[in-house]
Structures are given as C-alpha cells and as structure tokens.
Amino acid sequence: MALQDRIARRRQETQRNYGIYYNADGTPKTVVTTSKISNRGFGDQGRSEKKLRDYWKYYKGDDMVFAAVNIIAFNTVMCGYTLISENEKAKELIQTNFDRMDIDGVLIDNVIYGLVVGDSYIEKVRGRLNDNTTKSNKQYTVSLKTASPLTMIINADKYGREESFQQKVEGRLLPTKLSKDDIIHLRFFPDLDSPYGISLLEASKLSIDRMRDVDESLFNAVQRHGGPKFWVQVGTEEEIPPKAVFDKIKTDLEDISSKNEFITPGVIKISTIDERGVPGVEAYADTFLKKTLVGLMCSQEALGLQTGTGSDAMANQRSLMFERFIKTLQHKMSTKLRVELINQILVENGFDENIVFMVFNSVTDADEEAKAKWIGNLFRGFPEGKKPMSINEIRARFSLPPIKGGDDLITGDVGTPAIQPPD
C-alpha cells in the first residue's frame, strides 16, 4: 500500500475511533477563529517579518540573550538521545537514517530558531535511496532541510488545523504549497488563536531593552565617575602664571590612569573631588539582569552568574527547575519527531508505526536520582508480596515507553531478577 494511502487510512481510523469528538463531516467541534486562517504569517495581529528579524538581532547583538538561548538549545539537544524499541531491526533502521540526516545538527539549529522567533520548520526531502540492490522508483525520506522561519507561512483552517505551508520571499507569496507531510513544524510556546508560536524573547523584550539601557548608562557613569577628579590650583591671588604654564600642567595631568603620584611646587595645590564613584551600581545591574533571566527561563547558575544573595538550597531548586524546563522541550520535540518523522520512515520501510521511541538524555541525573530514591523507599515498605507499581509505571516515571508484559505488579525482593523487565 502506498504511503499516502496508509496515511489517509490512519486519519480515517482516527476519526472513526474518536468520532465522538467530531462533527458528522469529521471536523472538530471547536474553532479558534471565525474565519479561515490563510497567510496570517506577516502583518496580522502584530506578527511581521520585521518583528521576527528584530528578535534575531537581539539574539545576535546581546551577549546575555545569545548565551541564554544557546545554553537552552545545547542542553536540549546535545545531551544526546536513546532510541528504544523491542524491534531491533526497526531501531537500527531509524538510527541509520538519523546518522545519515545529521539529526543532531538539524535539531540544534531548529531549537535555536524556535526559541528566538517562535517557530522552526524542517522539510522532509524525499527521493530514491542510493541502493544498487534495487531498481525501484519508490520514494523515501532521505534527508532533512531547515527552512527559514522568517519566510514560512502557515495556511490553517478555522479549527486551527495546519493545512499547508508556503514561503513569502521579498514580499511575494510563492505559489508552491508544501503539505503537512512535507514539513515538521516545531513551536515550543503556542499562541492563543494562531498556528504560530511565541518567541522566547517576546515577553522579555521590555526587560532586555531596560537591561541594555542600564548597561549603557552604567558604562557612561563609570567612565565619568569611576575614578576621582582632580582640582588643581595654580599660582596665588598675587601671582597668576602665564597660559603656557596652565597648558603644560593640563597636559601632564591628562593621562591620570598611569600616574598616581604628583610632585609640585608650593604654588600648585592638587585635591580630589567626586571620590564616591557610582553608588549602588550592583543593585541597578542585578535588578534588570534578574528580570531578563526570568523571562528567558534560564537560571543564573546555568550562565555561571552569582547575582544577589540566596542559599545553596535555592540555587539547587533553580537548577532543578531549569532541568525540568529542558525536559519539557525535549518531550515536545521527541513526540513530534516520533509522530511526523520516525513513523513515516517506519511505514516507508514496511514497519508498523509507534514501535520506535526517541528519548533525550537528561542534563544531569539529579531528577532521576530523586525518583529512584523515592521508588526504592516505597518498595522497601512492601518487603513481601506484590509491589505497588508495575514495570511500565516505573518506566513512565523515567519517560520511557511501555514494554510488552510490563503491566503486572512487581513481586519479589527489591533488586532480585523478579523485578527486571522480561525479554
């Protein structure tokens, strides 16, 4: 059966199995807008190519924004992933395809785009495999290509369902439409009544502007008031030196950064003014830095900062919350890839869907260690008989897919072969 036929059959089965949630014609019962959403990408509800480019300028032009976005993206993708399946051939197929597609490189780029401008688009390029063992003209997903999020337009119906994608280049909408099966659309922060996502920078824009303004003001203030100013009195009321003497002294005092001792005759007096510098500099800087980090959802520990005061417990809690935020992004991305990429590759090669799962590794093992300790303590409360959780329930707590035969409650002592997953 052709891939398109299998996909169509899957959609029909979904509508039939969950028909209670649909109208008679198969459409959802809820809408997100009163009219068809078409070419809403630019110029509608404040979303424009200029605004997206402004976000990108913030990313490129501000060191704090650049560091925060990249730390989030690198921790999301570059911790690595694990493919899990009870079908070794299917898992090997997906791993071979991922290696050929450079899945890590594609994902890191698109996570950055998704964070900065709100959306990222991965085109699934189809073609013939370079396989000399077959002369079939069958099309396969052979590579992935990152499309510019600044040019992509989403065509969606009034129910909010994506129908197709188009590109708008130099103000002109290209006629070619890409189907949902051609594009993987990643968005981490959804908008209320739009198919587009929200930029991570959008909510923080005001704080970023203020932080940059404060940085500029503090820089100027430090230059002006960072060191003491000298008040030099030359001559007396009875004897005023000629202009050449004033000019000579002025020249000698211009480079005060490298001079800290002055020897003068009695008719020259040197004193200092404005010796306090700029009071409260740290408080001003920390206020807007903290607000910006809150909006960017990046902990100060992840950036190597020590701002303000706080206990070690608070720092550990912030680090844990940051890890869980990263895990949320990983969950959204792994599910999207399984549904729209892994399953497609499996079907193209004659396998069933949803038999290979992608699980991203954690930034650290702190959260897993806490879960494992909690489960261990719970099991020790049931030294005999059945334990309160099954293998699949335990696996679910570690974001792992269920396994066959893993729904029965565990029996036996903790650590014995009885609680190990079956072959």
N, C-alpha and C positions, 0 to 999 in steps of 0.2 A: 504494500500500500504506500502511495506517495506521501511525502512528509506533510504537504498541505492538507491531504485528506485526513491524515491522522490527527493533525492539529484541529481541524474542523470537527472531527468526531469527538475529540476530547472536550471541545467547547459545548457541543450538543449534550454530551453526557453530564457536564457540569450544570447546564441549565435544567436538564431533566431531574437530576438528583437533588438540586436545590431550587426547584421551580417554585416552591412556596414563597421565595423571596423576590420573584419576578412577576411582571405582568404577563398577560396571555401571549404577547408578542416577544417575550424573552427579555424585555428591557427592565432595568431596576425600577423600584417604586419611589425612589428618592432622587431628586435633582439637585444640582449645585448652582444652577443659574436658570433664568427663564428663557434664554436664547442659546442657540448653538455656539459653542466656543470655537472660533475659527481665526487662526492667525493672530492670536492675542499676545504674541511674543513681545512686540515692541509698541510703545505708545498707548497701552491700555492699562489702566489702574496704576499708573506710575512706573510701570516696568518699561525700560527702554535700553537700547544698546549703549547709550551714553552712560547710564547709571551702572550697567554691568562693567563697562570699561573703567569707570571711576573706582569700583570695588577692586578691580585688578591693579589699578595704580596704587591704591592703599597697600595692597599685598606686596607690590614691588618696591614701594617707596618708603615704607615704615618698617624699621628693624623689628619692633615688637610684634607687629601683625605678621610679618614674614616668618618669624621664629615660631609663633604660636600655631599658625596654620600648618607649617611643616612638621612640627612636633606631633600634632594630632594626626596628620596624614601618615607620617612614618610609623608611628606606634600602631595605627590601624592596620597597615598593610605589611610592613617589613618585619613584624614578629613571625611571619610565616603562617602556613596553613597545613591542615591534615585532611586528606581525603579518606572517608570512611565508607566501607561497603562490604557486604557479605559476598559480593560477586567480584572476585579478584580480577577477572578479565575486564569487567566494566570499569573498575577503578584504574587499572593500567591504561585503558583507552583514554580516560579523562586526563590522567597525569601526562600522557604523551602529547595530547592536544594542548594542554596548558603550557607545557615546556616549549612547544613549537610557537605558541602565540605570545610568549613572554608575558604571562598573566600578571606577574608582579609589577613589571614596568607599566603596563596598561592601567592597572588599578591605582598605582600611586599617583599617576597624572590625573586620573579622573576623580579621585578623592579630593585632591587639591582644587580642581575646578569646581566640584560640587560644594565644597566649603566656601570658596571665595565668591562664586557667582550664583550659587543656589542649585545648579543643575549640571550634569555632565552626561554625555551621550557617547556610547560605544557602538560603532557599526560592526555588525557581524558579516564579514566578507565571505561570500560563498563561491566555490569553484571546484574544479576537479583536483583530486589529490595526485601528487606526482608518484604514482604507484605503477610500476611496469608490469605488475602481475594481473592487472585488469584493464580492459579497454572500455569499461562502462563510462557513459557520459553523465552518470549520477552526480549531482551537486552536493558538496559537503561544506560545512563551516570550516574554513581553512585558516582564517586569521581574524584579528580584531584591529579596528582602526578608530582612533579617538577623533571625534568630530568637534569642531569649535562650538562651545556653548554660547558664544556671542552671536552666532548666526542661525542657530537652530530654532525653528518654530514648531509648536505642538498644535495639531488640529484635534480637538476633542469635542464630543457631543455634550448636550446639556446635562447629561448624567455624570459628567466628569471623566468619562472613559476616553483614553487616548485612542485615536483612530489612525493617524498618520503623522509623519514628520516632514517638514520642508525646511529649506535653507533660504535665508534672506541675505543676499550679498550686495553690498553697495546700494542699499535701498531697493533692490529688485528681488521679488519673490521668485525663486526658481520653480519651474513647472514640475520637476520630478518630485514625486511623493514616495517616501520610504514607509513601508508598513511597520506595524508593531513587531513583526518577526525579524525585521532588519536592524532594529535599534534597541539597545539596553539603556533605559533612561534611569539614571541614579539621582535621587534627591533625598537629602537627609532630614530637612526641615520643611514639612508641607505647608502650603498656603491655604487659607480658608476656602476660597472659591475659585481656585486657579489650579491648572495642572502643573504649574511650575513650582519650584522650591524657593525657599527663602535663603538668602546669603547669610552666612555666619556673621558677616561684617555689618549687616543692615541694622540690627538692634544696637550695635556698638558704635555706629558712625559718630554720634554726638560725643561720646566719651573719647573716642580716638582723636577727634578734632580738638577737644579740650586738652587732652594729654599732650598733643603736639604743640598747641599754643603755649601751654605751661612750660614745656621743654624749651621752646624758643625764648620765652620771657626770662626763664631762669638762666639760660645761657647768656643773654644780654646783661642780666643783672649781675651775674658772677664776673663778667668782663668789666663791668662798670664799678662794682663794689666789692669784688672778691679780695682785693688787697687794699692796704691803706693808701690814702692820698697824702701827698706832701705839700706842706705850706712853707714856702721859702721866703724869708725876709732878707733883703739885700740892702746894705747901707743903713744910714741913720737919717733922722729928720734934718740934721745939718748938712749931711753929705750924701747926695744921691748919685750912684755910679752912672757912667755913660751906658748907652744902649748896647754897645758891644759886650760889656760885662754881663748884662742880663741874658743876651743871646748865648754866650758861652756857657753860663750856668744851666740854662734851659736845655742846651744840647747834652750836657753831661748827665742830666737827670732823666732824659727821655728813656734810656734803657735801664729802668729800675729793677727789672726782673733778675738781672745778673749782678746788681750792685746792692749790697746791704750795709755798707759802711761808707760814711762820708766824712772827710776831714776838711774843715773850712776855717777861715779866719774869724775873728770875733765879730766882724761886721756882718756876717751871714749867719742867720738862725734858721734851722730846719726843724719843723714839728709835723706831726701827723694828724689827720682828721679822718672821719668815717671809718673807724677801725673795727666796727661790729660786723662788717661783711653783710651777708644776706641772711637774716634770722629766719628760722622756720623753713629752710629750703626742703628738707627731707619730708616734712609733713605735706607741703604742697605737691611734691612729686608723687608721693605714695598714694595720695587720695585718688588721683585720676588714673594712675597705673593700676590700682586695685580694681577700679570700676571697669577699666578696659579688659583686664584679665577675666573678670566675672562674665562680661559679655562675650568674650571669645571662648569661654568654657575651658580655659587652660589653667591649671594650677601653677602657682608661683614656684613650687618645688620642681615641676617639670621643666621650667625655664632656668632653674638654678638661682632663683632670686630669694632673698631673705628680706621681705618687706614687712615693716611693722613688728609687732610682737605677737606671740602666740605659743602655746605649749607644743610639745612633741606630739601629743595625742591629736591636737587639731591638725597638725601637719600630716600625720598619718591618715586622718579621716579625709582630708582634701585629696591626698594621693589615691586613696581607695575610691573616692567618688570619681576622680579622673579616669581611673581604670575602668569603672563601670560605664562611664560615658563612651570610652573607646570600644568597649564590648558591645554597646548598643549599635554603634556604627558598623561593627563587624557583623552582627546578627542581620541587620538590614541588608548589607551587601551580600553576604553568603546566601541568604534566602533568594535574593534577586538573581544571583548567578545560577543557583540551582534550577530555579523555575524557567529562566529565559535562555540559559546557555548550556548548562550541563545536560538538562533533559533533552534539548534539541540535538546535541551531539549523540546522546544515547539512542534516540529514535532514529537518527540518520544511519546508525550502525547496527540497527536491529535489536536493540535492548529495550527493556521496559523503562518507563520514567521512574524517578524518585527511588533509585536503588544506589545512587552515589551521593554522598553528602559532603559539603565543604565546611570545615570548622577552623576558624582562625585561632592561632595560639594567643594566650594572654600576654599582656605586657610583663607582668610578674606572676608569681604563683601565690601571692598573698591571699587573694579571694578564694582560690581553690583550697588552700591550706585550711582556711577557716571553715569552709564547708566540710572538708574531710574530717576535721576535728569534731565538728558538730555531729556528723553521721556516726563517727566512731563512738562518741559518748552516748549517743542514742542507742546504738546496738548493744553496748555493754549493759544497758538496762534490761535487756532481754537475753539473759545467758542461755536460756533453753527454749526450744520450740521455734516457731516462726518469728522472723524479724518483722518490724513494722513497715518495711519498704521492700519493693522488688528491685531487681537489677535495672530495669528500664526506668524506674522512678529515680534511682540514683544517677543513672546516666543523664537523665533530663536535667538534673541539678548542675551538671557539668557541661550542658549544651551539646550533648552527644545524642545522635539518633537512636531509636529503639532497635533492639536486636530480636531475632526470632527466638521464642522460648524464654524471653526475659521478663514476662509479666507476672510470673508466680512469685509469691513471697519467699524470701531467702530463709533457709533453715541451716542449722549447724552453728558452730562456734565462729566468731569473727576471725578471719584470716585463714580458715580452712578451705580446701578446694571446693566445698559445697557452695560457697558464695561467689565462685568465679563464673564468668559468663560461659555458657555452653558453646561448643564448637559449631 
